[in-house]
Every structure is written in C-alpha cells, then in structure tokens.
Amino acid sequence: METSWAIDFGTTNTILAKWVGTHAIVVALEELVEYEPAWQTPLIPSVIYFQDVNNAMIGRPALSAREIIHSGDLQMLTPFARSFKKTLARSSQQAVAQVGTETISARQCASVFLSQLFEEMAEYQRSHVVPDPSLKRRLLRYLYFWRKEGQVTDLTMTVPIDSFEPYRAELGQIARKLGVTRFTTLDEPVAAALGYGLDLSEEKHILVVDFGGGTLDLALVKTHPFSATGRTAQVAARRATLLAGRGLTYGGETIDSWITDFGCERLRAHQSTLRPILAGQAEAIKKDLSNKASVADSSFFLLQGGGRIEITRPEFLDLLERKGLYKTLETITEAVLDDCRNQVNETEIDAVLLVGGSTLLPGVRDLFEQIFGSQRVHYWEPFEAVAKGAAIYGAGFSVDQIVHHDYSIRVYSDAQQRPEYERLVRRGTPYPTPKPFETRYYAVAEGQAQFRLPVCEVGYAGRLSLPWQRRSNGNEYWIPTGAEEDECVITLNQGDTVRLPAAGAGNQARLRIDFSIDENRFLCATIHDLLKQKDIREDKVVMLR
C-alpha cells in the first residue's frame, strides 16, 4: 500500500512524518537523528558532508564528520554544508560546499540530501512491511519488486510563508527525479495548525507562530466543522482556510550571529580570525541559556589555549531586547492581525500555537501570553506539529490557501527613467483562481516578430508594506528605491521570448494575456494572438524551470 510521507525541511533540522490510516506519526530514522533533549523529538540535522561530489553523509553522521575540518577554515567552502536551504530559496546555483577543486551548489546539496533521506525512508518502510504469508509472493517480491518496495512516491513538503515560486519548484523537481509521483507543498504554520493536536472538528481561529532556525512565520487559520462519517471521510471532509500570513528570514541563526558578535566584542584582538570558532559555539550557548530545564546562570565560549568568554543569562536577555527580538515579534503579530481585521479580531482568536525551536527562547512565550492571555497560548508540540500537519494534509485534509506575494509586470517609467512594477495579482488572493483571473492587452511595433514581458513575484523582504499607487488607468504601480528591487523581486521568466506567428503591423492591441494561479500556487498565462485568432501559449506556468 502506498505510504503518504511528509517532510518538514528546516534550515537547522528536518523532521519526518507519515500517515498511518487514522493519524500521523513522527518517524525516527535512527542512523540519522539526534534527539532534542527537552522534548525527545527525533531531529535530522539539515547538514551534509561530501566524501565526493556524488556521495555524502547527512544528519548526525555529517555532524560527526565535520569535526575533521579545522574550525579556522570555516570562512571558506568545505565539504561540509549547512543552511543550504536558505541559498536554495534565492539562488539555487550558488556554491555552498566544495570537494577538492569542485564546488557544489545549493541545488546539488538539496538533491543529494533528499536522495540519501529517501533511501533511509525506503529502508524504514521495508523493515516495517508485514510479511506476506504466500511463499510465492514473497519470492516474486524479493526477485522483482523488493528494490522498489518502500520507495517514496507520495510526499508533502512544508515551505516558509515567504518562499517564492522557484523554491517550491526546486523541491518539486528534485522530488520527481527521485521517483515521487504525487508532490504537494504546504505553508509551515498552516501545517502546524493541522498537526498540533487541537480538535479541528469545530470552527476555530488559530494563530500559529512558527519560529525556527532560519525563518519566522505567522499565520491565522480558520477551521471549519465537518459532518461526514467514517475515518477516511472525516479527514477528507475537514477544511481550513488561511486568512493571513507573514514571514521573515529571521530565526535561530539570527540569534546565533548576535551571540557571536557579543563574543567578538569581548576579544581584545584577532576578532576576524577567531570569529569562526565563536560562531561554531554560539548555538550551544543559546540552548544553554534558553533551556528552562537546566536554568543555566551563564555559559561561555571556549577559546584555544583554555581561555573563556562568559555570557550571563541577564546579559543574554539584554542582548535579545537590544537587538529587537520582542519588538519584531510584536510588529509581525500586529501585521498579521491587521491583514484580516475585517474577518476576525484579536478577541476571537481561540488558540495561539508556538512552533519551532526559537519559540523556546526566554521571553517569547511570555510575550504572547501577555498579548493573548496564558489560557490561549499552547506550546506542547514545538517540534513535531509541522511534520504531522503536513502528513494530515497529504491524507486529504483540505486547506483554502492564499498567495503571500504580489505578482507584477516590470515596465519602464519614462517619467522616472527607471523600472517600475505594474501589479497583476494582489497578495492575499485565494487560489486556485478563476481562469482568466486578470487580463492585459499589448500592442507590438511595426515589424516586431518577438515579444518579451518580464513577470515578477514581489515579496516584502521583512517590510510591513510596499507603496503601491493606483493611477488613472485603474492599475497599481510600485517604483522600488534603494535595495528594494534586489531584496523584494524575483523575475519568474527571465530570458523568455514569445515568437509571433506574424510580425507586428500597427499600433492596435495584438496580444491578450490571461493570467491565473493554479492549484499548486504557480502563476499561469494564456497568450492569445488577436490577429491570427489563436493561442500562442495555453495556460502555461509563467516561471521558466
């Protein structure tokens, strides 16, 4: 029987879950996992160590292998890679590791990591197959089918709220190359709402705070009651609606860098040389000072030669305050509530769910209890909820989702003498959309035989908003300033050229382009030639893959 798997692919750790007919369970691949000390959750470190370009260790063995790398070399590319998920999300071809003279891109890292993970998942599945009593069937399986037994074919992967189309496409392409035939993605905080263990059979408004190693995601989810009977029918009939979501590239690694800066400031000399050594110890210090079970009064960096740099718990708390951790959490929470103020107010939120290792930082839970009251704040599934929720979604739980970025066309402003963006689809739009959802008409010049139209996905990159302005033609425009364009915009169809069946012959509209968003949250377009009265492209994904 086909198994529905789910992967919470985190910046720091990865967690696996699968649907077992009536519920979701977290799966521990013992060769790869480290158990989180306080909650005993089996975490697979999202790290990889390359023996050569095609062979690598992942998870716990990769962390052990890393020890052979001299810490002073950590400023350069090495056979060890971590946090490659961040690079995959923005620049998949960028080198993140190196073996000998050959560099390895984020895409290659993700491919090898998932390939190794799939092999272990298949082995786990084979070891849990109920023996077939038929000797003949057992022999056939062994001779012909055993190598494919347990292969991952049905997979849901979670993604950050602020992820762009190319990131989700990268994951999908890697998964399909590895044999996955049914691939879906789900926003991480939405998955957490499904997997937290709350009773989702009643109407509820749930605010999820997913604060992990690399991202901070908040989502407000509404669950709907169901009336179907039977176990399978109950899962399929349940439905949730995503009302609002915000995301930042801001997580536990951000805190680690603050702690590293703290240590460097205490050094009298050689800060640049010793920084990699301090950076390698920052995460452990953060855990020491955050773990309520240990209640550590202080922690320290250990320098070569036996020297120490101490950081006390009050100093750590002051660091978090000065760097704006709590202000950032307050601001993004207010932004999510403002985004859906006309649908739900703060008093109507039934539960606030804390997810991700960074929610264990001191003061985080206290902050949300001050805002919403301690009775509404829950924290019993900080690590497992996302993976479990993805497995529940893969089993048939329906979620009405929204897009988190604006889609736009890049045009040139003669008045401003620089590029500007014309909005096609507004963030917050539910998908899939009707076809067509938005239509534009374009003229082509006399004799023009090719047509280019840069279509872009525009995120906020940590900003609360962007200044879109409506003009007399009814469309909205945004002119980026400073670094906004590089930080907020990804061009989906760079280099795409449409060849016209016949060259342009006048100034009248020649092309009609109908845009829509499909069920997988990809922008699609149909290009219709008004002169020839035929489609040049029909409902194709805009993004070039």
N, C-alpha and C positions, 0 to 999 in steps of 0.2 A: 504494500500500500504506500502511495506517495506521502512523504512527510513534508509538512509545511514548516520551514525554518524561518527564523528571524535573527538579524544581526544588528545590534546597537554598536556601530562602528565609531568609537570615540577617539578623540585626539590623544588621550592618555591611555585608555583601556577599552577593550572590546568585550561585549557580553553576548552570549548566545542563548536563544530560547527556541522552543518548538511547541507546536500544538499537539496535544495527545488525546484528542477526541472530545474531551469535556472541559479542558482548561490548559493553560500554558505553563510550562516549567522552564526553569533556567538549567542549562546543560553545562556541566563541568568537564572540560577536556583536560584530564589530569596532567598530561605531559606538558601542557602549555600554561596552565593557570597559576596565579598567585591568589591566595585568599585574603580578602580585605579583613584586617584584624578585628575591627569592631563588629562588623555585620556578617563576616564569613561568606561574603559573596565571591564566587569564582570569577576573577577578573583575568582576562588575557591582555597583558601589556601590548599596546599598539606600537610595537617596535620590531625591527628586523635587522638581522646581522647576515651579511652576504659572505659566503665562502668563495663563490664566484658569481658571475652575473646572473646565472640561472638557478643557482642553489643557495638556499638561505635557511636560517633558523628564525622562528618568530616566537613571540611571547616570552615566557620565563627563560627558556634556553638562550634566547637572544640577549636578554639582560645579563646572563652569566657570561656569555661570550664577550660582551662589551668590556669586561674587566681587563682583557688583554690589551685594550687600546690605552695608550698613555694619555692621561687626562689633559696634558698640555696640548695635545693635538686636536682637541675638540673644537677649535676655531675653524678647522679645515674639514673638508669632506672626508669621511672614513667609510669603512664597510658597514658601520652601524648607523641606522636612521630611525629617528622618532619624529613625531609631529608632522609626518609627511601628508597627513590628511589635510592640513591647512594649505599646503602648497598645491595639492591635487585640486582643491576647490577654486584656486585662482590661476594657477599656471602649471598645468599638468606635465609639461615637458621640461620644467626646471629641474636641474640636477640636485639631488638631496643626499646622495651617497656616492662612494667611489671605491672600486676594487682595482688595485694596480693603477693603470692609466685610464681605465674606462669608467666614465661617470654613469650614474643610474638615476633616471628621472623619477618624479613622484608617481607618474603613471605606472612605471615598471615596478616600483616598490609596492603600490597597491595591488597590482596584478599578482606578484609573487606572494604577498601576504595572504590574499584571499585564496590563491591556489593551494597554499600549504594548509590554510584553515579548512578549506573544503575537503582535503584529503583526510584530515583528522575527524571532521564531521562524518564523512562516509564510513570511516573505520568505527566510529562510535555507533553509528546506525547498524552496521553489520553485526557488531558484538551484541546488539540488543534485539536482533531478529529472533522471533520464536521459531524453534526448529520445526521443519516440515516433516511430518511423520512418514511421508512417502519416500522410500529409498530412491526410486526412480527420479522423482522431482528434485531430491537433494543432489543427485549426481548431475542432472541437467543444469541445475543452478551453479554447481561448482565448475562444470566444464565450460558453460557458455555465458552465464549471467552474473557470476559472483563479482567480477571486476566492476560491474555497473551497480551492484547492489549497494544501496545507501547513497548513491550519487545525489547531490543537491540539485533538485530541479524546480522547486517551489520556494521562492525566497522573498522576504520583505526586509528592506534595509531602511534604517532611520536616517534622516538628514536634518541638519540645523535649519531653523526658521529662515535664516538669512542666506541659505545656499542658492546659487544661481543654476540655471539650466545646464551649463556644461558640466558641473559637478555631478548632478544626477545622471546625466548621460554617460559620463565616465564610468560610474558604478555599474550602470546597466550594461554597457558594452563589455566590461570585464566579466560580469556575472554570466552573460550569454556565451561568451567564449569558453567559459568553464562548464557549460552544459545546462545552465538554468533556462528553463522554458517559460516559466511564469515569474516575472520580476516586477515588484512594486516598491515604491518608496512611501514613507510616511514621516511627517514632521515629528521631531523628537518629543516636544512637550505634549503633542496630541497623543502620541503613543503612550506616554507616561500616564495621561488621564485614563486611558483604557486599561492599563496594566497595574494600577495602584491598589486594586482590591476593594474599591468602593462599590456599592450597589448601583449599577448603571441602569437598572430597570425603571427608575423614576426620573422625572425631569429634574436636572440639577445644573447649576452654573459652577464650573470648576476652573479655578485659576491655577495653572501649573508654572512653577519656577524651576527651570532646568538649568543648573549652574554647574558645568562640568570643567574639564581640563582646558578646553580651548574656546568654548562658546557659552554665552548667557542667553537663553531663550525663555520668553514668557508667552503663554497662550491662554486665552479664555475660551473654554469649551462648554457647549450646552449639550447635555444628553437628553434623549427622548425616551419615553416609555414604550414598551412593546407588548403585543398581545398574542404572539404566535406561541404554539405549543411544540414540545419536543426539543431535545437538546440542540440539535443542529439548527432547527428553525429559530430557536431563541437567539443564537449567535447571529444568524443571517438577518434577523428582523431588527436587531438593535441598531440604533443610529445615533451619531453625534454630529454636531455642527460646530465648526471652528468659527468663532465670532471675531477674533482679533489675535494678532501675534506680532511680536517684536523680537529681534535678535541682534546680538553684538558679538564681535570677535573679541571676547573678553572672558577669561576663565582662570583656572588654577595656575596655568603657566604665566599669566599676567602677575599673579601674586608672587610666584617664584622669582620673577625678574625684579620685583620690588625688594624681596628679601636679599637677593644677590647684590642689588645696589646698596642696601644697608651695610652688608659686609664689606663691600669695596670702599665705602666711605670711612670705615674704621681702619683701613690699611694705611700705613704711612708711606708705602712705596709699592711699585710693581703691580698696580691695580690691573692693568691690561693683561699682564702675564698670569696673574692669579685668578682673574675673573672666571675662566672656565672651571677651575677647581671649586670655587664657591658655588657656581651655578649647578654643578653636579650634586651639591649637598642641600640646596635650597628647598627642594620638595620634602625631604625628610624633616627639615626644621619646621616647615609649615605644618606637617602632620603632627609633630611633637606638640606644638603649641595650640593645635586645634582639637586634639583628641581629648574629650572630656573624661574618658576612662583613665587616662594617665595623669591628667591635671598637672602637666609639667609647668614649673615656675620659670624655667628658662631652657634654652637649647643653644647649640653653638656650632660654628664652623670649625673644622679641624684642619689646620694648615700643616704643610710639610715641615718636619722637624719638631712636631708636637705642640706648636702654638695654637691658640684658640681665639675665636671671636665670639663673644657671648651676645645673645639677644634674649631679653627677658620677655615674659608674657605681656606686661604693661607696654613695653616698647613695641611689641608686635601689634597690639591693639591700637596704639597710637599711629603706627605706620599705616594700618588699614584705614583709619579715619582720615589721616592727612592725604592719602592717595585717592580718597573719594570713593571707596568701595560702597559705603552705605548710601551716599548721595546718588551714585549711579543706579543702585537697586531701586531707590525711591523714584527716581526720574523715569526709568523704563517701566516701572509698575504704573505710574500715573499715565504714561503714554498709552499703554495697552487699555487701561480703563477709559481714557478719552476717546480712543478709536471706536469704541462700541457704546458710548454714553447713551445713545438713543435706543439701545436694545436692552441694556442691563445697567443697574447702578451698583455701587460698592456694597450696599447692604444686602443685595440679592445674591451675592456670591456665597454658595453653600460650603465650599471647601477650598483651601489653598494647599496644594501639594508641593512639597520640597523634594527635588530630584537632583542627583549629581553630587559628586564628592565635595564640590566647593560650597554647597549649602551647609556643610559641617563646620565651615569657618566660624570663629567666635563672633557673635553678634548678628549673624544672618537670620537665624530662626527668631531671635528676639525682635528684630526689626519687623518681620512680618506679623508676629504676634501683637506688636504694638499697633500696627495698621488695621489688622482684621480681627484681633482677639484670639486668645490661645485655643478656644474651642474649635475654631475653623482651620487651624494650621495643623497639617499632618506631616510626619517625617519617618514613617516606618518602612518605606520602600525607596531609600535614596539611590540605590544602585540598580535594582532589578526591574523597576517598573517600565522603563522604556522598552527593553527587550521583550518582556512579557506582553506589553501592549501591542507591539509590532506583530507578535505571533497571533494574538487575538484578532487583529485587523486582517492578517493573512487568512484566517479561518472564516472570514465573511462578515465581520463587524463593519458596517457602513459608516463612512465619515464624509460629511459635506465640507469640503475644504475651500480655501481661498488662496489667491496669489499674494505674495508678500512684496513683490517689486512692481514698479511701473514698467510697461513696455512702451517704447517710443521709436520714432524715426529721427535719425540725425540729419539735419538740414543745415544750410549755411545762411547766416544772417548778414545781409548786405549792410544793414544799418549798424550792426555791432562789429562787423568784419571778423567774425569768428563763428564756430559751430554753435548750434542750439538744438534743442530736442523738442519734438512735437509728440505729445502723449497720445498713445493708441488705446491702452488698457490701463485703468487705474488700479493701484494696489488695493487689496481687499475685495476684489471681484471674485465671486464664487465660480468654480469650474467643475465640470466642463461647461463651456458657454454655448449658446445657440450658434448655428452656422448660417449666415455670417453674423459675427458679433460687432465688428467695426469695419467700415468700408472707406477706401481712399481712391481717388481718381488722379491719374498722372498723364501729362502730355509728354511727348518726345519731340526732339528737334528735327528739323528737315534733314533727311538723310541718315538719321541716327538708327543704327542697327542693333545696339546693345543697350541694356538698361540696368542700372545699379541703384539699390535702395538700402542703405545701411539701417538695419533694425537692431535695436539695443534693449537690454534689460538694465533698468536703473534701480539700484538699491540706495539705502540711506547711509551705509558705512558708519553707523553709530550716531548719525544725526537724528534729531527728532522729526524733522520735516525737510522738504526742499521747496523753494519758492516758485511753484508752477503758477503762471499767469495766463488768464483767459483773454483772448483777443477777439476782435470784431468778427472774425470768421467762425467763431464758436469753438475753436480748438485751444488747447492749453500748451504753453511753451515754458521751457526752462533753459536758462543760459548759465552754465557752470562757471564758477570762479575759482581761482587758485588751484588747489589739488583736487577739487571736487570731481572733475571728469575722470581722472585716473582711479580715484578711490571708489566711485559710485557706479561706473558704467562698464558693462561688458557688451561688446558687439557680437551678436549671435551669428551673423552671416558675412564675416569679413572675407572679401575677395569673391563673393558670389556675383555672377553676371548672368542676366537673362538675355538670351538671344531672341530678337524679334523675327517673326516669320517674314515680315516685310519692313523695309526702312520707313522711318517717320516721313510724313507728307504734309504736315501742317501743325497748327498750334492747338487744335482741339484735343480733348482728352482721348488718349489712346489705350490706356490700361486701367482696368478696375481691379483693385486688390482687396479681397475679402479676408479679414483676419478672424481667428477664433482660437480658443485654448482647449486642447483635448483633455481626455480623462487622466492623462499622465502629467498634466501641468506643463505641456510644451506648446509654445505659440506656433500656430499653423497658418498657412496662407494659400489662397487660390488666386492665381493671376489670370485674368481674362483679357484677351485681345479684342477690343471693341471693333476694330477694323475688320478682322477676319472672323469675328463672332465665334471664337473658340477659346478653350482654356489652354494656356501655355503650361501651367502647373495646377494640379488639382489637390487641394487640401494636404499640402506637404509641410512637414516640420521646417520652420524657418532656419533653425540653427544648423550650421554645417558640422558634420561629425567626421 
